Amino acid sequence: MGTFKAIRIDKAEKGTAAALTQFDEAELMDGDVTIRVEWSDLNYKDGLAVTGKAPVVRRFPMIAGIDLAGTVEQSTHPHWKAGDKVICTGWGMGETHLGAYAEKARVKGDWLVRLPDAMSMRDAMAIGTAGFTAMLAVLALEQQGLTPNHGPMVVTGAAGGVGSVATALLSKLGYHVIASTGRVSEANYLKGLGAAEVIDRNELSGPAKPLARERWAGGIDSVGSTTLANVLSMTKYRGAVAACGLAAGMDLPASVAPFILRGVCLLGIDSVMCPMGLRKTAWNRLAGDLDPAKLTEITHEIGIDEVIAAAAKIIAGQVRGRVVVKIL
């Protein structure tokens, strides 16, 4: 047993405090697989946890970070052995279970997905929870029966992590993608990912009508609140919207009109406790459906020592695309 580098969150006099420090391996939580963490990433939820802007962390001390990719060091789980390359996302890491911003992690083997052969650990974390969530949303829309022939798809928060991957995925699958963003200066970036149109988020930020002009067959929303209400009101007959975020708030100031007059479906997307079968399907699809060149375009890299500063930026809406964190 020894110590390793980690971003530790503790209770403070006012809220919480995060610091890069040494963590004692003896303090790792129970689990049947110990992993040498090599890569992680930065998600909006990580930003909330590290900055303390929302009560994401449920136990103290906590190691932040909800996603990791690494190599198994020790395992008593029947499916995993030393040397296996694995991905772990969600399951309460960084919230109730010590997380990914550390050189070591101990988790349950049942939480792990094998790294696809065609994917590097860095690419897996360039995808991370954001990209995994975007893929789950695409799968849900497909399960609802939507295809590119049904019409355009809107993606809100399109310049963020979920939105960037969703735009790239839907575009490659043949959809006409309408990207909504509060950063219209990112129009060229979004068109480079495959967006056919870019609209200002202000078009979706006013009070929602019960029903508005039909504009799209469906969409992927990472914003919530009034934005989601407007998206629903503008969705075509028998369309569907996958909701996976709450950057603008947890409220939904909408009416039942889209659901009972147009047969619109609202599909809830949860990545944290997602069943293993669906996880494997999503990661296998990501390995084939996400253009590696576009993944490179949306990603930039930082070190673990830069995470705390980057967390403040993602909460302030100053991060474009995906951020990977090099741990080792």
Secondary structure, DSSP 8 states (H G I E B T S, - for coil): --EEEEEEEEE-SSSEEEEEEEEEGGG----SEEEEEEEEEE-HHHHHHHHTSS----SSSEE--SEEEEEEEEE-STT--TT-EEEEE-TTBTTTB--SSBSEEEE-GGG-EE--TT--HHHHHHHHHHHHHHHHHHHHHHHTT--GGG--EEESSTTSHHHHHHHHHHHHTT--EEEEES-GGGHHHHHHHT-SEEEEGGGGTS---SS----EEEEEESSBHHHHHHHHHTEEEEEEEEE---TTBS-----SHHHHHS--EEEE---SS--HHHHHHHHHHHHHHS-HHHHHHHEEEEEGGGHHHHHHHHHTT---SEEEEE--
